């Protein structure tokens, strides 16, 4: 039954919505106006944007100083490839959680018991290696074996959880501040994921994935993978399981079930998930500023070039920001109907 809303309440809601929308869009509007002003006009207080002449020189200077096409190419490669790669992992994971959920934990231990097991294993392994006095810098294989032994209890905890706990655990990885994982990820990038570079039978001393697509694409995929799985799980849960059961009775294989039945029915949800992940990867700044420098640097690094110790070039910084966000804004504008449809998929029956 539809709820009747009075005209006065509808007007009030419309005013509130427009006010919130204008407040959210105002920084972008300010940036866009400053991009067409000279540096002196951009610094002027109080602002006189409407009375001073407009110019395109900032965009010309930015293009002459920085290779904009290189940065946007890097951004497109990182954002699109990480999104596609994330879907390859997320679709099967979301399917298994939606249509083959684990209702109970396979190992019914309390959280405190699991925590004690994980920490106790790490302590015992560390104490054992310390007692032997081994220099792990020359014993890479032993160090790797010790790392595996420490990780095994944590892996058992993850795989023994039921579906709801696993979903919450995956989402919890997005709750940690990125700076908390910067040092280990930086070392992984700088040393190709190996704490000990020289393994004896193979020497990776001169190889790393810093400032490369081989490092940034998997990283962006892993950072956004929990959100992709969560969104796809929500969309898949809205599809009646009876349809899949009927397909299985007709002899459909698992691959046919995923590609010919499930995926076409969840196209709105998959598209909206791709768009959201694309926006997140496009706008990522923290990791790209710390892990790229030249060859794989995206548009966020391109913007940072106009903030230097010599001063803040507001007009040029604004022009660079507009050039960086314009492509993704155009994509969002033309796909907003599909995005809204996907985000509200299953909300109204």
C-alpha positions in Angstrom: 0.0 0.0 0.0 1.4 3.3 -1.1 1.9 6.0 1.6 0.4 9.3 0.8 2.7 12.2 1.4 1.3 15.7 1.8 2.4 18.5 -0.5 4.0 20.5 2.4 6.1 17.5 3.4 7.1 16.8 -0.2 8.2 20.4 -0.6 10.2 20.2 2.6 11.9 17.0 1.6 12.7 18.5 -1.8 14.3 21.6 -0.3 16.4 19.4 2.1 17.5 17.2 -0.7 18.5 20.1 -2.9 20.4 21.7 0.0 22.3 18.6 0.8 23.1 18.1 -2.9 24.4 21.7 -3.3 26.5 21.4 -0.2 28.1 18.2 -1.5 28.6 19.6 -5.0 29.9 23.0 -3.9 33.6 22.0 -3.5 33.6 20.6 -7.1 31.9 23.8 -8.3 34.5 25.9 -6.5 37.3 23.9 -8.0 35.8 24.1 -11.5 35.6 27.9 -11.3 39.1 28.3 -9.9 40.5 26.3 -12.8 39.4 29.0 -15.2 41.0 31.9 -13.1 44.5 33.2 -12.9 46.7 32.4 -9.9 46.2 35.9 -8.4 42.5 35.7 -8.8 42.3 32.3 -7.3 44.2 33.6 -4.2 42.1 36.7 -3.8 40.1 37.1 -0.6 37.2 37.7 -0.6 36.7 35.7 -3.7 35.7 37.6 -6.9 35.3 34.8 -9.3 32.3 36.3 -11.0 33.8 39.7 -11.7 37.4 38.6 -12.9 38.1 37.5 -16.4 38.2 33.8 -17.2 41.1 32.0 -18.9 42.1 28.6 -20.3 45.8 29.1 -19.6 45.9 26.8 -16.6 44.8 23.8 -18.7 47.4 24.6 -21.3 50.1 24.9 -18.6 49.1 21.6 -17.0 49.1 19.8 -20.3 52.5 21.3 -21.3 54.1 20.5 -17.9 52.6 17.0 -17.3 51.9 14.1 -19.7 48.1 14.0 -19.0 47.5 11.2 -21.5 50.1 8.9 -19.8 48.4 9.4 -16.4 44.9 8.8 -17.7 46.2 5.7 -19.5 47.6 4.3 -16.3 44.4 5.1 -14.4 42.3 3.4 -17.0 44.5 0.3 -17.0 44.5 0.0 -13.2 40.8 0.8 -12.7 39.4 -1.4 -15.5 41.8 -4.4 -15.2 41.4 -4.5 -11.4 37.6 -4.4 -11.8 37.5 -7.2 -14.3 40.0 -9.3 -12.2 37.9 -8.7 -9.1 34.7 -9.9 -10.8 36.5 -13.2 -11.8 37.1 -13.9 -8.1 33.9 -12.3 -6.6 31.2 -13.9 -8.8 32.1 -17.5 -7.7 32.6 -16.4 -4.1 29.3 -14.6 -4.0 27.5 -17.5 -5.7 28.8 -20.0 -3.2 27.8 -17.8 -0.2 24.4 -17.0 -1.7 23.3 -20.5 -2.9 25.6 -22.9 -0.9 25.9 -21.1 2.5 27.6 -22.7 5.5 25.1 -22.3 8.3 27.4 -23.5 11.2 31.1 -23.3 11.9 33.0 -26.4 11.0 35.2 -26.0 14.1 33.2 -24.8 17.1 35.8 -23.0 19.0 35.3 -19.7 20.8 36.9 -16.6 19.6 39.2 -16.5 22.6 40.4 -20.0 21.9 41.2 -19.2 18.3 43.0 -16.0 19.3 45.1 -17.9 21.9 45.9 -20.6 19.3 47.0 -18.1 16.7 49.1 -16.0 19.1 50.5 -19.1 20.8 51.6 -20.6 17.6 53.4 -17.4 16.6 55.1 -17.2 20.0 56.2 -20.8 20.0 57.7 -20.5 16.5 59.5 -17.3 17.3 60.8 -18.6 20.6 62.0 -21.8 18.9 63.9 -19.9 16.1 65.4 -17.5 18.7 66.6 -20.4 20.8 68.3 -22.0 17.8 69.9 -18.6 17.0 69.3 -19.0 13.3 70.0 -16.0 11.0 67.0 -16.1 8.7 68.6 -13.7 6.2 70.7 -16.7 5.0 67.9 -19.3 5.5 65.1 -18.2 3.4 63.4 -21.6 3.1 63.3 -21.9 6.9 61.9 -18.4 7.3 59.2 -19.2 4.7 58.4 -22.5 6.5 58.1 -20.6 9.8 55.8 -18.0 8.2 53.5 -20.8 6.8 53.3 -22.5 10.2 52.2 -19.2 11.8 49.6 -18.5 9.1 48.0 -22.0 9.3 45.9 -21.3 12.4 44.7 -18.0 11.0 43.8 -19.7 7.7 41.9 -22.5 9.6 40.0 -19.9 11.5 38.9 -18.2 8.3 37.9 -21.4 6.5 36.0 -22.8 9.5 33.6 -19.9 9.8 30.1 -19.9 8.6 29.0 -17.7 5.7 27.8 -14.7 7.8 31.1 -14.7 9.8 33.1 -14.9 6.6 31.3 -12.0 5.1 31.8 -9.9 8.2 35.5 -10.9 8.3 36.0 -9.9 4.7 34.3 -6.5 5.3 36.4 -5.9 8.4 39.5 -5.7 6.2 38.1 -2.4 5.0 37.8 -1.0 8.5 41.5 -0.9 9.2 43.2 2.5 8.4 45.3 2.1 5.2 48.3 3.6 7.0 48.4 0.6 9.3 49.2 -1.7 6.4 51.5 0.6 4.5 54.8 -0.6 5.8 54.3 -4.4 5.1 52.7 -3.7 1.7 55.6 -1.3 0.9 58.1 -4.1 1.7 56.1 -6.6 -0.3 56.2 -4.2 -3.3 59.9 -3.4 -2.8 61.0 -7.0 -2.3 58.6 -8.8 -4.6 56.7 -10.3 -1.7 59.7 -12.1 -0.3 61.3 -11.0 3.0 64.5 -12.8 2.0 65.6 -11.8 -1.5 68.3 -14.4 -2.2 66.8 -17.9 -2.0 70.0 -19.6 -3.2 68.5 -21.3 -6.2 66.9 -18.1 -7.4 68.0 -14.5 -6.8 65.3 -11.8 -6.9 67.5 -9.0 -5.5 67.2 -6.8 -8.5 63.4 -7.3 -9.1 60.5 -5.6 -7.4 56.9 -4.6 -8.3 57.1 -1.0 -7.1 55.7 1.5 -9.5 54.3 -1.2 -11.9 51.0 -2.5 -13.1 52.0 -5.9 -11.8 51.7 -4.5 -8.3 49.0 -1.8 -8.5 46.4 -3.9 -10.4 46.3 -6.8 -7.9 46.4 -4.3 -5.0 43.4 -2.3 -6.2 41.6 -5.6 -6.8 42.3 -6.9 -3.3 41.4 -3.6 -1.7 38.0 -3.5 -3.3 37.3 -7.2 -3.4 35.3 -7.3 -0.1 32.9 -4.6 -1.3 32.5 -6.4 -4.6 31.7 -9.7 -2.9 29.3 -8.1 -0.5 27.4 -6.3 -3.3 27.2 -9.3 -5.5 26.1 -11.5 -2.6 23.2 -9.1 -1.9 22.1 -9.2 -5.6 22.4 -13.0 -5.9 20.3 -13.5 -2.7 17.4 -11.8 -4.5 17.4 -14.4 -7.3 15.1 -17.3 -6.5 17.1 -20.5 -5.9 14.3 -22.5 -7.6 15.5 -21.1 -11.0 19.0 -22.5 -10.4 17.6 -25.8 -9.1 15.4 -26.1 -12.3 18.5 -25.5 -14.4 20.4 -28.3 -12.6 17.5 -30.7 -13.1 17.7 -29.9 -16.8 21.4 -30.9 -16.8 23.1 -27.5 -16.6 26.7 -27.6 -15.5 28.1 -25.2 -12.9 29.7 -23.1 -15.7 26.4 -22.9 -17.6 24.6 -22.0 -14.4 27.0 -19.1 -13.7 27.3 -17.8 -17.3 23.9 -18.4 -18.8 21.5 -18.2 -15.9 22.9 -16.4 -12.9 24.9 -13.7 -14.6 22.2 -12.5 -17.1 19.6 -12.3 -14.3 22.0 -10.2 -12.1 23.2 -7.8 -14.8 21.9 -4.7 -13.0 23.7 -5.6 -9.9 26.9 -6.7 -11.6 27.0 -3.4 -13.6 26.4 -1.2 -10.6 29.1 -3.2 -8.7 31.6 -2.6 -11.6 30.8 1.1 -11.7 31.3 1.5 -8.0 34.5 -0.4 -8.0 35.7 1.6 -11.0 35.0 4.8 -9.2 36.8 3.6 -6.1 39.9 2.5 -8.0 39.9 5.6 -10.1 39.9 7.9 -7.1 42.3 5.9 -4.9 45.1 8.3 -3.7 46.7 6.9 -0.6 48.2 3.8 -2.1 49.0 5.3 -5.5 50.9 8.2 -3.9 53.0 5.9 -1.8 53.6 3.0 -4.3 54.0 4.7 -7.6 56.3 7.4 -8.9 56.5 7.5 -12.7 55.7 4.5 -14.9 52.4 3.3 -13.3 51.4 6.7 -11.6 47.7 7.4 -12.1 45.8 10.7 -12.0 46.0 11.1 -8.2 49.8 11.4 -8.6 49.2 13.8 -11.5 47.2 16.1 -9.1 49.8 15.9 -6.4 52.5 17.4 -8.7 50.9 20.8 -8.3 51.2 20.8 -4.5 54.9 21.5 -3.7 57.0 23.1 -0.9 57.4 26.1 -3.1 53.8 27.0 -2.7 50.2 25.9 -3.6 49.3 26.7 -7.2 45.5 26.8 -6.6 44.5 27.6 -10.2 46.7 24.9 -11.7 45.8 22.4 -9.0 42.1 23.0 -9.7 42.7 22.6 -13.4 44.6 19.3 -12.8 41.8 18.1 -10.5 39.1 18.9 -13.1 41.1 17.1 -15.8 41.4 14.1 -13.4 37.7 13.8 -12.4 36.1 14.8 -15.7 36.3 11.3 -17.4 34.8 9.4 -14.4 32.1 12.1 -13.9 31.1 11.7 -17.5 30.9 7.9 -17.1 28.9 8.3 -13.9 26.5 10.8 -15.5 25.6 8.6 -18.4 25.4 5.4 -16.2 23.6 6.9 -13.3 20.3 5.2 -14.2 22.0 1.8 -14.3 23.9 2.6 -11.1 20.7 3.5 -9.2 18.9 0.5 -10.6 21.6 -1.8 -9.5 22.0 -0.2 -6.0 18.2 -0.6 -5.5 18.0 -4.1 -7.0 15.7 -6.2 -4.9 14.7 -3.3 -2.6 11.2 -3.1 -4.0 9.1 -6.2 -4.8 
